[in-house]
Structures are given as C-alpha cells and as structure tokens.
Amino acid sequence: MKFSELIHAPSVIPELQATDRNGVIRELLQSLADHGAINAEHVEALARSAIARENQGSTGFGKGVAVPHVKHDCLTQLTATIGRSSRGVDFAALDRAPVYTVVMLLSPANAPDEHLAAMERIFRYLQRENFRRFLRQAETREAIVELIEEADELRSE
C-alpha cells in the first residue's frame, strides 16, 4: 500500500486553524467528513476516541510530527489525512517540541493488521528528514499531495 493511497487528498489541510491538540484532531476529522471520507455523524465519536487515545500517551513522536489514530466500529475503510501548522501545536510530543505536521489515521475496528501496516508505512516516510522538511514547507493541498506521490515513486524505484 502506497502512502498516497492512504491519504484522502481532498481533506488535506495546508494550514490548520486550530492551535491546540484537541482542536487539530477535530479539524482534521471535520475535513474528512466535509469531503465525504467519513460520515459526519461520526465526527464527535471519533474525536472523543482520538482524544482519549492521546490522553493515554501522546502520538507526537517528535521531530515536529504527530500521528493521532483511531480504530472504531463506525468506520468501514482505512483513511487518513494530513494537516500542517506553520505555528506549531503542542501535542505533548516525546521531544517536547511543537508539532507542525499531523497525520490522522482512521481504521475499522475489525482491521488491526491493515491499521498496523498503515502505521508502519506512515512512520517509514516520516522518519526521513527531507520528507518531513518538504512537508513542513508545502503551503498548498496540491503541494502536499504531490510530495507524497513523488515520495511513493521514489520508494518504488
């Protein structure tokens, strides 16, 4: 599975408006709902689940990146989106640094193997310094999506 196949491109947010962790989670979920990737009725339940997950331990793994993720019964397919914040958001990351790139991953509760494979794919990309830097500099939805597609092409060569 390619990273670009995980990302629901229309819901990518090139400049997050929210300034706190919970607001970012809600903004990304609302974008997924607004663009038809998830049912709008499920936004609040998914937000509560993602925030509860964050309260157990931050998904901000450092280097300016967080990957909040939810496995939930209301989901029928794996989907993800990306939000970028030029200001940075406190996600209580492991390195205590602000988060500039947030990848929200949603998975059906009955697909733990797919969820794990998607997490591995996301982390593999986000471990690369150049990818993180270019992602942080991308100022439009198109630029973010194009960067992910280019990274997929480089990995398959």
C-alpha positions, 0 to 999 in steps of 0.5 A: 500500500502506497502512502498516497493511497492512504491519504484522502487528498481532498481533506488535506489541510495546508494550514490548520486553524486550530492551535491546540491538540484537541482542536487539530484532531477535530479539524482534521476529522471535520475535513474528512467528513466535509469531503465525504471520507467519513460520515459526519455523524461520526465526527464527535465519536471519533474525536472523543476516541482520538482524544482519549487515545492521546490522553493515554500517551501522546502520538507526537513522536517528535521531530515536529510530527504527530500521528493521532489514530483511531480504530472504531466500529463506525468506520468501514475503510482505512483513511487518513489525512494530513494537516500542517501548522506553520505555528506549531501545536503542542501535542505533548510530543516525546521531544517536547517540541511543537508539532507542525505536521499531523497525520490522522489515521482512521481504521475499522475496528475489525482491521488491526493488521491493515491499521498496523501496516498503515502505521508502519508505512506512515512512520517509514516516510516520516522518519526521513528528514527531507520528507518531513522538511518538504512537508513542513514547507508545502503551503498548498493541498496540491503541494502536499499531495504531490510530495507524497506521490513523488515520495511513493515513486521514489520508494518504488524505484 
